[in-house]
Amino acid sequence: MAGRKTNEERVTLIDEKIKKKLAEIEELKRQKERLLHPVNMKTVMAKAKEAGLTPEEIAEKLGIEV
């Protein structure tokens, strides 16, 4: 019977599908993380201040003249 796949071929195809689905799940996890913990200027500035950076140091690191 031509066109019939062996068990090994079928297992390989299933493994490929599993790999693809796992990659999709990882992307969904990244999207979820971004939604739960959004990055905005307010949080970035707060973290920079917590790290002890002055506004002048932040501007210098960004290449901004104030």
All heavy atoms as TSV, in Angstrom:
chain	resi	resn	atom	element	x	y	z
A	1	MET	N	N	0.835	-1.188	0.000
A	1	MET	CA	C	0.000	0.000	0.000
A	1	MET	C	C	0.877	1.247	0.000
A	1	MET	O	O	1.475	1.592	1.009
A	1	MET	CB	C	-0.892	0.023	1.231
A	1	MET	CG	C	-1.916	-1.067	1.275
A	1	MET	SD	S	-3.065	-0.707	2.611
A	1	MET	CE	C	-4.525	-1.327	1.880
A	2	ALA	N	N	0.921	1.904	-1.111
A	2	ALA	CA	C	1.734	3.101	-1.241
A	2	ALA	C	C	1.093	4.255	-0.470
A	2	ALA	O	O	-0.119	4.357	-0.387
A	2	ALA	CB	C	1.872	3.469	-2.716
A	3	GLY	N	N	1.938	5.100	0.084
A	3	GLY	CA	C	1.453	6.268	0.787
A	3	GLY	C	C	1.181	6.028	2.256
A	3	GLY	O	O	0.877	6.956	2.989
A	4	ARG	N	N	1.267	4.816	2.696
A	4	ARG	CA	C	1.035	4.519	4.110
A	4	ARG	C	C	2.307	4.810	4.901
A	4	ARG	O	O	3.397	4.437	4.495
A	4	ARG	CB	C	0.664	3.049	4.242
A	4	ARG	CG	C	0.019	2.763	5.527
A	4	ARG	CD	C	-1.025	1.729	5.404
A	4	ARG	NE	N	-1.654	1.745	6.725
A	4	ARG	CZ	C	-2.177	0.725	7.308
A	4	ARG	NH1	N	-2.215	-0.420	6.681
A	4	ARG	NH2	N	-2.696	0.827	8.495
A	5	LYS	N	N	2.155	5.465	6.026
A	5	LYS	CA	C	3.308	5.857	6.829
A	5	LYS	C	C	3.599	4.783	7.861
A	5	LYS	O	O	2.693	4.158	8.411
A	5	LYS	CB	C	3.040	7.186	7.531
A	5	LYS	CG	C	2.921	8.350	6.577
A	5	LYS	CD	C	2.703	9.634	7.343
A	5	LYS	CE	C	2.757	10.814	6.438
A	5	LYS	NZ	N	1.513	11.208	5.866
A	6	THR	N	N	4.893	4.637	8.143
A	6	THR	CA	C	5.294	3.697	9.187
A	6	THR	C	C	5.038	4.348	10.539
A	6	THR	O	O	4.832	5.565	10.641
A	6	THR	CB	C	6.788	3.339	9.072
A	6	THR	OG1	O	7.554	4.515	9.346
A	6	THR	CG2	C	7.135	2.797	7.707
A	7	ASN	N	N	5.078	3.537	11.572
A	7	ASN	CA	C	4.903	4.076	12.919
A	7	ASN	C	C	5.989	5.093	13.233
A	7	ASN	O	O	5.725	6.109	13.880
A	7	ASN	CB	C	4.912	2.956	13.958
A	7	ASN	CG	C	3.582	2.244	14.054
A	7	ASN	OD1	O	2.581	2.714	13.522
A	7	ASN	ND2	N	3.555	1.107	14.717
A	8	GLU	N	N	7.208	4.845	12.792
A	8	GLU	CA	C	8.311	5.777	13.048
A	8	GLU	C	C	8.040	7.123	12.392
A	8	GLU	O	O	8.295	8.178	12.987
A	8	GLU	CB	C	9.633	5.191	12.544
A	8	GLU	CG	C	10.149	4.050	13.389
A	8	GLU	CD	C	11.437	3.451	12.830
A	8	GLU	OE1	O	11.978	3.978	11.838
A	8	GLU	OE2	O	11.882	2.443	13.405
A	9	GLU	N	N	7.537	7.103	11.163
A	9	GLU	CA	C	7.220	8.351	10.467
A	9	GLU	C	C	6.099	9.103	11.188
A	9	GLU	O	O	6.156	10.327	11.334
A	9	GLU	CB	C	6.813	8.069	9.023
A	9	GLU	CG	C	7.951	7.568	8.152
A	9	GLU	CD	C	7.479	7.095	6.786
A	9	GLU	OE1	O	6.383	6.505	6.700
A	9	GLU	OE2	O	8.217	7.327	5.817
A	10	ARG	N	N	5.097	8.363	11.642
A	10	ARG	CA	C	3.985	8.987	12.348
A	10	ARG	C	C	4.449	9.584	13.672
A	10	ARG	O	O	4.037	10.681	14.051
A	10	ARG	CB	C	2.872	7.966	12.560
A	10	ARG	CG	C	2.215	7.589	11.225
A	10	ARG	CD	C	1.295	6.416	11.335
A	10	ARG	NE	N	0.150	6.722	12.193
A	10	ARG	CZ	C	-0.686	5.801	12.634
A	10	ARG	NH1	N	-0.502	4.521	12.316
A	10	ARG	NH2	N	-1.698	6.133	13.402
A	11	VAL	N	N	5.313	8.865	14.382
A	11	VAL	CA	C	5.849	9.386	15.644
A	11	VAL	C	C	6.661	10.646	15.387
A	11	VAL	O	O	6.568	11.624	16.129
A	11	VAL	CB	C	6.696	8.304	16.360
A	11	VAL	CG1	C	7.506	8.906	17.500
A	11	VAL	CG2	C	5.803	7.181	16.876
A	12	THR	N	N	7.455	10.658	14.326
A	12	THR	CA	C	8.250	11.839	13.968
A	12	THR	C	C	7.336	13.030	13.689
A	12	THR	O	O	7.618	14.148	14.144
A	12	THR	CB	C	9.137	11.538	12.749
A	12	THR	OG1	O	10.011	10.464	13.070
A	12	THR	CG2	C	9.949	12.747	12.343
A	13	LEU	N	N	6.258	12.809	12.959
A	13	LEU	CA	C	5.318	13.896	12.669
A	13	LEU	C	C	4.672	14.421	13.960
A	13	LEU	O	O	4.521	15.638	14.141
A	13	LEU	CB	C	4.226	13.416	11.705
A	13	LEU	CG	C	4.675	13.160	10.265
A	13	LEU	CD1	C	3.559	12.516	9.457
A	13	LEU	CD2	C	5.128	14.450	9.613
A	14	ILE	N	N	4.325	13.518	14.843
A	14	ILE	CA	C	3.734	13.933	16.124
A	14	ILE	C	C	4.741	14.726	16.939
A	14	ILE	O	O	4.403	15.754	17.541
A	14	ILE	CB	C	3.201	12.707	16.901
A	14	ILE	CG1	C	1.969	12.144	16.180
A	14	ILE	CG2	C	2.867	13.077	18.337
A	14	ILE	CD1	C	1.485	10.811	16.715
A	15	ASP	N	N	5.998	14.277	16.965
A	15	ASP	CA	C	7.041	15.006	17.688
A	15	ASP	C	C	7.214	16.416	17.141
A	15	ASP	O	O	7.400	17.372	17.902
A	15	ASP	CB	C	8.377	14.259	17.621
A	15	ASP	CG	C	8.424	13.054	18.564
A	15	ASP	OD1	O	7.603	12.992	19.501
A	15	ASP	OD2	O	9.290	12.182	18.347
A	16	GLU	N	N	7.128	16.563	15.810
A	16	GLU	CA	C	7.236	17.885	15.192
A	16	GLU	C	C	6.070	18.779	15.619
A	16	GLU	O	O	6.251	19.965	15.894
A	16	GLU	CB	C	7.290	17.763	13.680
A	16	GLU	CG	C	8.582	17.163	13.163
A	16	GLU	CD	C	8.555	16.870	11.669
A	16	GLU	OE1	O	7.564	17.239	10.990
A	16	GLU	OE2	O	9.525	16.273	11.181
A	17	LYS	N	N	4.872	18.200	15.675
A	17	LYS	CA	C	3.702	18.963	16.097
A	17	LYS	C	C	3.837	19.390	17.563
A	17	LYS	O	O	3.495	20.526	17.918
A	17	LYS	CB	C	2.428	18.143	15.916
A	17	LYS	CG	C	2.026	17.961	14.463
A	17	LYS	CD	C	0.767	17.110	14.360
A	17	LYS	CE	C	0.376	16.868	12.913
A	17	LYS	NZ	N	-0.842	16.049	12.808
A	18	ILE	N	N	4.326	18.486	18.398
A	18	ILE	CA	C	4.530	18.811	19.810
A	18	ILE	C	C	5.521	19.959	19.945
A	18	ILE	O	O	5.297	20.900	20.706
A	18	ILE	CB	C	5.011	17.568	20.598
A	18	ILE	CG1	C	3.880	16.549	20.706
A	18	ILE	CG2	C	5.537	17.963	21.973
A	18	ILE	CD1	C	4.311	15.199	21.260
A	19	LYS	N	N	6.613	19.899	19.191
A	19	LYS	CA	C	7.633	20.949	19.235
A	19	LYS	C	C	7.023	22.300	18.833
A	19	LYS	O	O	7.275	23.317	19.477
A	19	LYS	CB	C	8.793	20.584	18.313
A	19	LYS	CG	C	9.946	21.532	18.358
A	19	LYS	CD	C	11.069	21.064	17.450
A	19	LYS	CE	C	12.212	22.046	17.455
A	19	LYS	NZ	N	13.298	21.634	16.560
A	20	LYS	N	N	6.202	22.291	17.795
A	20	LYS	CA	C	5.562	23.522	17.325
A	20	LYS	C	C	4.609	24.069	18.385
A	20	LYS	O	O	4.609	25.277	18.668
A	20	LYS	CB	C	4.797	23.258	16.026
A	20	LYS	CG	C	4.130	24.479	15.454
A	20	LYS	CD	C	3.397	24.171	14.172
A	20	LYS	CE	C	2.657	25.402	13.676
A	20	LYS	NZ	N	1.857	25.131	12.490
A	21	LYS	N	N	3.823	23.209	18.998
A	21	LYS	CA	C	2.868	23.641	20.017
A	21	LYS	C	C	3.592	24.190	21.247
A	21	LYS	O	O	3.147	25.174	21.845
A	21	LYS	CB	C	1.935	22.499	20.431
A	21	LYS	CG	C	1.011	22.041	19.338
A	21	LYS	CD	C	0.046	23.127	18.920
A	21	LYS	CE	C	-0.867	22.645	17.819
A	21	LYS	NZ	N	-1.719	23.693	17.288
A	22	LEU	N	N	4.703	23.569	21.638
A	22	LEU	CA	C	5.480	24.065	22.775
A	22	LEU	C	C	6.018	25.466	22.505
A	22	LEU	O	O	6.017	26.320	23.391
A	22	LEU	CB	C	6.619	23.105	23.122
A	22	LEU	CG	C	6.187	21.780	23.765
A	22	LEU	CD1	C	7.382	20.841	23.902
A	22	LEU	CD2	C	5.529	22.009	25.105
A	23	ALA	N	N	6.452	25.711	21.269
A	23	ALA	CA	C	6.929	27.044	20.902
A	23	ALA	C	C	5.777	28.051	20.982
A	23	ALA	O	O	5.963	29.185	21.445
A	23	ALA	CB	C	7.532	27.024	19.499
A	24	GLU	N	N	4.578	27.639	20.545
A	24	GLU	CA	C	3.417	28.520	20.619
A	24	GLU	C	C	3.066	28.820	22.078
A	24	GLU	O	O	2.731	29.957	22.417
A	24	GLU	CB	C	2.221	27.876	19.919
A	24	GLU	CG	C	2.366	27.792	18.407
A	24	GLU	CD	C	1.254	26.977	17.736
A	24	GLU	OE1	O	0.291	26.573	18.437
A	24	GLU	OE2	O	1.345	26.754	16.530
A	25	ILE	N	N	3.158	27.823	22.937
A	25	ILE	CA	C	2.875	28.012	24.358
A	25	ILE	C	C	3.862	28.997	24.971
A	25	ILE	O	O	3.475	29.884	25.744
A	25	ILE	CB	C	2.908	26.663	25.110
A	25	ILE	CG1	C	1.695	25.825	24.707
A	25	ILE	CG2	C	2.963	26.865	26.615
A	25	ILE	CD1	C	1.745	24.379	25.171
A	26	GLU	N	N	5.137	28.880	24.642
A	26	GLU	CA	C	6.147	29.803	25.162
A	26	GLU	C	C	5.851	31.235	24.736
A	26	GLU	O	O	6.004	32.165	25.533
A	26	GLU	CB	C	7.557	29.381	24.721
A	26	GLU	CG	C	8.064	28.150	25.418
A	26	GLU	CD	C	8.066	28.281	26.937
A	26	GLU	OE1	O	8.519	29.319	27.460
A	26	GLU	OE2	O	7.589	27.348	27.601
A	27	GLU	N	N	5.425	31.424	23.504
A	27	GLU	CA	C	5.083	32.771	23.039
A	27	GLU	C	C	3.883	33.304	23.806
A	27	GLU	O	O	3.848	34.480	24.193
A	27	GLU	CB	C	4.800	32.773	21.531
A	27	GLU	CG	C	4.369	34.125	20.990
A	27	GLU	CD	C	5.347	35.266	21.252
A	27	GLU	OE1	O	6.564	35.021	21.363
A	27	GLU	OE2	O	4.883	36.423	21.355
A	28	LEU	N	N	2.887	32.473	24.046
A	28	LEU	CA	C	1.731	32.896	24.824
A	28	LEU	C	C	2.129	33.264	26.247
A	28	LEU	O	O	1.612	34.233	26.814
A	28	LEU	CB	C	0.667	31.797	24.842
A	28	LEU	CG	C	-0.065	31.570	23.514
A	28	LEU	CD1	C	-0.917	30.305	23.595
A	28	LEU	CD2	C	-0.909	32.773	23.149
A	29	LYS	N	N	3.063	32.535	26.827
A	29	LYS	CA	C	3.544	32.856	28.174
A	29	LYS	C	C	4.234	34.212	28.181
A	29	LYS	O	O	4.061	34.999	29.119
A	29	LYS	CB	C	4.504	31.776	28.673
A	29	LYS	CG	C	3.817	30.498	29.087
A	29	LYS	CD	C	4.826	29.479	29.579
A	29	LYS	CE	C	4.168	28.184	30.008
A	29	LYS	NZ	N	5.152	27.193	30.477
A	30	ARG	N	N	5.016	34.506	27.133
A	30	ARG	CA	C	5.681	35.818	27.044
A	30	ARG	C	C	4.643	36.935	26.936
A	30	ARG	O	O	4.771	37.984	27.571
A	30	ARG	CB	C	6.638	35.854	25.852
A	30	ARG	CG	C	7.966	35.157	26.107
A	30	ARG	CD	C	8.974	35.431	25.003
A	30	ARG	NE	N	8.648	34.746	23.758
A	30	ARG	CZ	C	8.954	33.472	23.498
A	30	ARG	NH1	N	9.589	32.753	24.383
A	30	ARG	NH2	N	8.618	32.916	22.356
A	31	GLN	N	N	3.608	36.711	26.116
A	31	GLN	CA	C	2.553	37.713	25.968
A	31	GLN	C	C	1.838	37.938	27.294
A	31	GLN	O	O	1.550	39.081	27.665
A	31	GLN	CB	C	1.549	37.272	24.909
A	31	GLN	CG	C	2.087	37.310	23.503
A	31	GLN	CD	C	1.082	36.770	22.495
A	31	GLN	OE1	O	-0.091	36.581	22.800
A	31	GLN	NE2	N	1.547	36.500	21.286
A	32	LYS	N	N	1.558	36.871	28.005
A	32	LYS	CA	C	0.888	36.968	29.307
A	32	LYS	C	C	1.749	37.772	30.283
A	32	LYS	O	O	1.248	38.641	30.995
A	32	LYS	CB	C	0.635	35.565	29.856
A	32	LYS	CG	C	0.010	35.543	31.218
A	32	LYS	CD	C	-0.148	34.111	31.716
A	32	LYS	CE	C	-0.582	34.058	33.153
A	32	LYS	NZ	N	-0.669	32.680	33.649
A	33	GLU	N	N	3.047	37.490	30.297
A	33	GLU	CA	C	3.962	38.191	31.202
A	33	GLU	C	C	3.979	39.682	30.906
A	33	GLU	O	O	3.983	40.508	31.817
A	33	GLU	CB	C	5.364	37.587	31.076
A	33	GLU	CG	C	6.325	38.043	32.133
A	33	GLU	CD	C	5.944	37.607	33.538
A	33	GLU	OE1	O	5.232	36.606	33.693
A	33	GLU	OE2	O	6.356	38.297	34.486
A	34	ARG	N	N	3.986	40.038	29.611
A	34	ARG	CA	C	3.968	41.462	29.241
A	34	ARG	C	C	2.670	42.138	29.676
A	34	ARG	O	O	2.669	43.298	30.072
A	34	ARG	CB	C	4.170	41.630	27.732
A	34	ARG	CG	C	5.615	41.437	27.301
A	34	ARG	CD	C	5.848	41.894	25.871
A	34	ARG	NE	N	5.035	41.179	24.897
A	34	ARG	CZ	C	5.437	40.126	24.199
A	34	ARG	NH1	N	6.633	39.639	24.359
A	34	ARG	NH2	N	4.626	39.552	23.329
A	35	LEU	N	N	1.563	41.401	29.611
A	35	LEU	CA	C	0.286	41.972	30.043
A	35	LEU	C	C	0.227	42.135	31.551
A	35	LEU	O	O	-0.308	43.121	32.061
A	35	LEU	CB	C	-0.874	41.089	29.581
A	35	LEU	CG	C	-1.198	41.126	28.093
A	35	LEU	CD1	C	-2.217	40.050	27.755
A	35	LEU	CD2	C	-1.712	42.486	27.694
A	36	LEU	N	N	0.758	41.164	32.276
A	36	LEU	CA	C	0.722	41.219	33.729
A	36	LEU	C	C	1.733	42.203	34.311
A	36	LEU	O	O	1.515	42.762	35.376
A	36	LEU	CB	C	0.966	39.827	34.320
A	36	LEU	CG	C	-0.139	38.805	34.072
A	36	LEU	CD1	C	0.291	37.437	34.577
A	36	LEU	CD2	C	-1.429	39.241	34.742
A	37	HIS	N	N	2.841	42.405	33.587
A	37	HIS	CA	C	3.908	43.279	34.075
A	37	HIS	C	C	4.344	44.224	32.955
A	37	HIS	O	O	5.433	44.080	32.404
A	37	HIS	CB	C	5.095	42.451	34.558
A	37	HIS	CG	C	4.713	41.430	35.583
A	37	HIS	ND1	N	4.402	41.760	36.877
A	37	HIS	CD2	C	4.570	40.099	35.494
A	37	HIS	CE1	C	4.101	40.665	37.543
A	37	HIS	NE2	N	4.181	39.642	36.729
A	38	PRO	N	N	3.479	45.183	32.627
A	38	PRO	CA	C	3.815	46.087	31.522
A	38	PRO	C	C	4.988	46.994	31.883
A	38	PRO	O	O	5.181	47.351	33.045
A	38	PRO	CB	C	2.541	46.899	31.320
A	38	PRO	CG	C	1.841	46.837	32.634
A	38	PRO	CD	C	2.210	45.510	33.235
A	39	VAL	N	N	5.753	47.337	30.873
A	39	VAL	CA	C	6.868	48.263	31.054
A	39	VAL	C	C	6.423	49.608	30.496
A	39	VAL	O	O	5.994	49.708	29.349
A	39	VAL	CB	C	8.125	47.762	30.297
A	39	VAL	CG1	C	9.239	48.771	30.398
A	39	VAL	CG2	C	8.558	46.419	30.835
A	40	ASN	N	N	6.495	50.625	31.338
A	40	ASN	CA	C	6.190	51.970	30.875
A	40	ASN	C	C	7.219	52.913	31.467
A	40	ASN	O	O	8.033	52.532	32.307
A	40	ASN	CB	C	4.745	52.371	31.230
A	40	ASN	CG	C	4.473	52.260	32.706
A	40	ASN	OD1	O	5.307	52.602	33.532
A	40	ASN	ND2	N	3.285	51.783	33.054
A	41	MET	N	N	7.178	54.148	31.058
A	41	MET	CA	C	8.187	55.112	31.501
A	41	MET	C	C	8.164	55.298	33.015
A	41	MET	O	O	9.207	55.427	33.650
A	41	MET	CB	C	7.984	56.460	30.802
A	41	MET	CG	C	8.441	56.469	29.358
A	41	MET	SD	S	10.171	55.992	29.159
A	41	MET	CE	C	10.992	57.372	29.929
A	42	LYS	N	N	6.981	55.271	33.589
A	42	LYS	CA	C	6.876	55.477	35.029
A	42	LYS	C	C	7.615	54.373	35.790
A	42	LYS	O	O	8.382	54.655	36.714
A	42	LYS	CB	C	5.398	55.509	35.434
A	42	LYS	CG	C	5.168	55.844	36.886
A	42	LYS	CD	C	3.680	55.941	37.178
A	42	LYS	CE	C	3.438	56.263	38.641
A	42	LYS	NZ	N	2.019	56.382	38.950
A	43	THR	N	N	7.404	53.117	35.390
A	43	THR	CA	C	8.077	52.019	36.094
A	43	THR	C	C	9.572	52.017	35.812
A	43	THR	O	O	10.368	51.727	36.703
A	43	THR	CB	C	7.480	50.649	35.714
A	43	THR	OG1	O	7.564	50.459	34.314
A	43	THR	CG2	C	6.041	50.525	36.164
A	44	VAL	N	N	9.953	52.379	34.603
A	44	VAL	CA	C	11.380	52.431	34.265
A	44	VAL	C	C	12.069	53.507	35.095
A	44	VAL	O	O	13.137	53.266	35.682
A	44	VAL	CB	C	11.593	52.691	32.754
A	44	VAL	CG1	C	13.048	52.988	32.443
A	44	VAL	CG2	C	11.097	51.507	31.946
A	45	MET	N	N	11.461	54.667	35.175
A	45	MET	CA	C	12.058	55.763	35.944
A	45	MET	C	C	12.115	55.406	37.435
A	45	MET	O	O	13.102	55.711	38.112
A	45	MET	CB	C	11.275	57.061	35.730
A	45	MET	CG	C	11.347	57.584	34.304
A	45	MET	SD	S	13.032	57.847	33.726
A	45	MET	CE	C	13.466	59.272	34.687
A	46	ALA	N	N	11.070	54.749	37.932
A	46	ALA	CA	C	11.065	54.357	39.337
A	46	ALA	C	C	12.198	53.372	39.617
A	46	ALA	O	O	12.902	53.485	40.628
A	46	ALA	CB	C	9.716	53.739	39.702
A	47	LYS	N	N	12.397	52.420	38.720
A	47	LYS	CA	C	13.481	51.441	38.900
A	47	LYS	C	C	14.844	52.118	38.808
A	47	LYS	O	O	15.770	51.768	39.542
A	47	LYS	CB	C	13.382	50.318	37.854
A	47	LYS	CG	C	12.188	49.422	38.024
A	47	LYS	CD	C	12.341	48.543	39.238
A	47	LYS	CE	C	11.170	47.607	39.356
A	47	LYS	NZ	N	11.255	46.749	40.520
A	48	ALA	N	N	14.981	53.093	37.911
A	48	ALA	CA	C	16.250	53.811	37.781
A	48	ALA	C	C	16.545	54.594	39.064
A	48	ALA	O	O	17.681	54.593	39.545
A	48	ALA	CB	C	16.200	54.755	36.578
A	49	LYS	N	N	15.534	55.214	39.620
A	49	LYS	CA	C	15.720	55.951	40.868
A	49	LYS	C	C	16.057	54.998	42.008
A	49	LYS	O	O	16.911	55.294	42.845
A	49	LYS	CB	C	14.472	56.766	41.205
A	49	LYS	CG	C	14.311	57.981	40.318
A	49	LYS	CD	C	13.056	58.765	40.668
A	49	LYS	CE	C	12.872	59.939	39.730
A	49	LYS	NZ	N	11.644	60.687	40.042
A	50	GLU	N	N	15.387	53.838	42.052
A	50	GLU	CA	C	15.687	52.828	43.068
A	50	GLU	C	C	17.140	52.365	42.965
A	50	GLU	O	O	17.763	52.045	43.970
A	50	GLU	CB	C	14.768	51.610	42.922
A	50	GLU	CG	C	13.359	51.825	43.399
A	50	GLU	CD	C	12.480	50.611	43.144
A	50	GLU	OE1	O	13.007	49.492	42.952
A	50	GLU	OE2	O	11.245	50.786	43.126
A	51	ALA	N	N	17.643	52.328	41.736
A	51	ALA	CA	C	19.025	51.905	41.505
A	51	ALA	C	C	20.014	53.010	41.857
A	51	ALA	O	O	21.227	52.816	41.768
A	51	ALA	CB	C	19.212	51.475	40.046
A	52	GLY	N	N	19.482	54.182	42.233
A	52	GLY	CA	C	20.347	55.277	42.666
A	52	GLY	C	C	20.781	56.211	41.554
A	52	GLY	O	O	21.683	57.029	41.748
A	53	LEU	N	N	20.162	56.109	40.393
A	53	LEU	CA	C	20.513	56.998	39.289
A	53	LEU	C	C	19.822	58.354	39.460
A	53	LEU	O	O	18.657	58.424	39.832
A	53	LEU	CB	C	20.104	56.390	37.948
A	53	LEU	CG	C	20.846	55.127	37.521
A	53	LEU	CD1	C	20.216	54.563	36.260
A	53	LEU	CD2	C	22.315	55.400	37.299
A	54	THR	N	N	20.554	59.392	39.169
A	54	THR	CA	C	19.974	60.733	39.200
A	54	THR	C	C	19.351	61.011	37.833
A	54	THR	O	O	19.673	60.338	36.840
A	54	THR	CB	C	21.054	61.792	39.477
A	54	THR	OG1	O	21.962	61.808	38.364
A	54	THR	CG2	C	21.800	61.516	40.767
A	55	PRO	N	N	18.465	62.004	37.752
A	55	PRO	CA	C	17.892	62.349	36.445
A	55	PRO	C	C	18.976	62.688	35.411
A	55	PRO	O	O	18.851	62.340	34.230
A	55	PRO	CB	C	17.015	63.570	36.753
A	55	PRO	CG	C	16.621	63.383	38.182
A	55	PRO	CD	C	17.826	62.758	38.832
A	56	GLU	N	N	20.045	63.349	35.867
A	56	GLU	CA	C	21.134	63.692	34.955
A	56	GLU	C	C	21.819	62.437	34.416
A	56	GLU	O	O	22.152	62.346	33.235
A	56	GLU	CB	C	22.161	64.599	35.652
A	56	GLU	CG	C	21.648	65.986	35.982
A	56	GLU	CD	C	20.785	66.033	37.254
A	56	GLU	OE1	O	20.777	65.055	38.033
A	56	GLU	OE2	O	20.105	67.050	37.445
A	57	GLU	N	N	22.037	61.464	35.285
A	57	GLU	CA	C	22.668	60.207	34.856
A	57	GLU	C	C	21.771	59.447	33.877
A	57	GLU	O	O	22.255	58.875	32.888
A	57	GLU	CB	C	22.972	59.318	36.061
A	57	GLU	CG	C	24.082	59.851	36.952
A	57	GLU	CD	C	24.215	59.074	38.253
A	57	GLU	OE1	O	23.183	58.603	38.789
A	57	GLU	OE2	O	25.353	58.946	38.720
A	58	ILE	N	N	20.495	59.460	34.142
A	58	ILE	CA	C	19.553	58.789	33.240
A	58	ILE	C	C	19.585	59.460	31.864
A	58	ILE	O	O	19.677	58.782	30.830
A	58	ILE	CB	C	18.134	58.813	33.820
A	58	ILE	CG1	C	18.082	57.989	35.115
A	58	ILE	CG2	C	17.114	58.278	32.823
A	58	ILE	CD1	C	16.816	58.168	35.928
A	59	ALA	N	N	19.545	60.790	31.848
A	59	ALA	CA	C	19.590	61.529	30.587
A	59	ALA	C	C	20.891	61.241	29.850
A	59	ALA	O	O	20.885	61.035	28.624
A	59	ALA	CB	C	19.439	63.018	30.849
A	60	GLU	N	N	21.997	61.194	30.572
A	60	GLU	CA	C	23.298	60.921	29.943
A	60	GLU	C	C	23.307	59.532	29.310
A	60	GLU	O	O	23.759	59.366	28.188
A	60	GLU	CB	C	24.403	61.018	31.001
A	60	GLU	CG	C	25.799	60.783	30.433
A	60	GLU	CD	C	26.863	60.847	31.524
A	60	GLU	OE1	O	26.683	61.629	32.488
A	60	GLU	OE2	O	27.846	60.123	31.394
A	61	LYS	N	N	22.769	58.538	30.022
A	61	LYS	CA	C	22.743	57.182	29.498
A	61	LYS	C	C	21.863	57.082	28.249
A	61	LYS	O	O	22.127	56.272	27.365
A	61	LYS	CB	C	22.251	56.197	30.558
A	61	LYS	CG	C	23.268	55.968	31.659
A	61	LYS	CD	C	22.780	54.923	32.635
A	61	LYS	CE	C	23.749	54.713	33.766
A	61	LYS	NZ	N	25.006	54.130	33.396
A	62	LEU	N	N	20.836	57.923	28.179
A	62	LEU	CA	C	19.950	57.935	27.026
A	62	LEU	C	C	20.477	58.810	25.903
A	62	LEU	O	O	19.908	58.843	24.816
A	62	LEU	CB	C	18.559	58.413	27.434
A	62	LEU	CG	C	17.793	57.478	28.379
A	62	LEU	CD1	C	16.496	58.123	28.815
A	62	LEU	CD2	C	17.524	56.147	27.716
A	63	GLY	N	N	21.563	59.523	26.162
A	63	GLY	CA	C	22.116	60.398	25.148
A	63	GLY	C	C	21.298	61.665	24.945
A	63	GLY	O	O	21.253	62.216	23.853
A	64	ILE	N	N	20.654	62.102	26.013
A	64	ILE	CA	C	19.796	63.286	25.952
A	64	ILE	C	C	20.481	64.445	26.663
A	64	ILE	O	O	20.975	64.286	27.772
A	64	ILE	CB	C	18.435	63.012	26.630
A	64	ILE	CG1	C	17.723	61.862	25.932
A	64	ILE	CG2	C	17.564	64.258	26.643
A	64	ILE	CD1	C	16.494	61.388	26.681
A	65	GLU	N	N	20.474	65.595	26.002
A	65	GLU	CA	C	21.019	66.807	26.653
A	65	GLU	C	C	19.877	67.540	27.316
A	65	GLU	O	O	18.852	67.809	26.704
A	65	GLU	CB	C	21.702	67.710	25.627
A	65	GLU	CG	C	23.037	67.185	25.162
A	65	GLU	CD	C	23.771	68.191	24.314
A	65	GLU	OE1	O	23.691	69.411	24.602
A	65	GLU	OE2	O	24.413	67.768	23.356
A	66	VAL	N	N	20.059	67.854	28.607
A	66	VAL	CA	C	19.010	68.550	29.351
A	66	VAL	C	C	19.473	69.928	29.707
A	66	VAL	O	O	20.564	70.176	30.051
A	66	VAL	CB	C	18.633	67.767	30.639
A	66	VAL	CG1	C	17.439	68.410	31.316
A	66	VAL	CG2	C	18.326	66.326	30.316
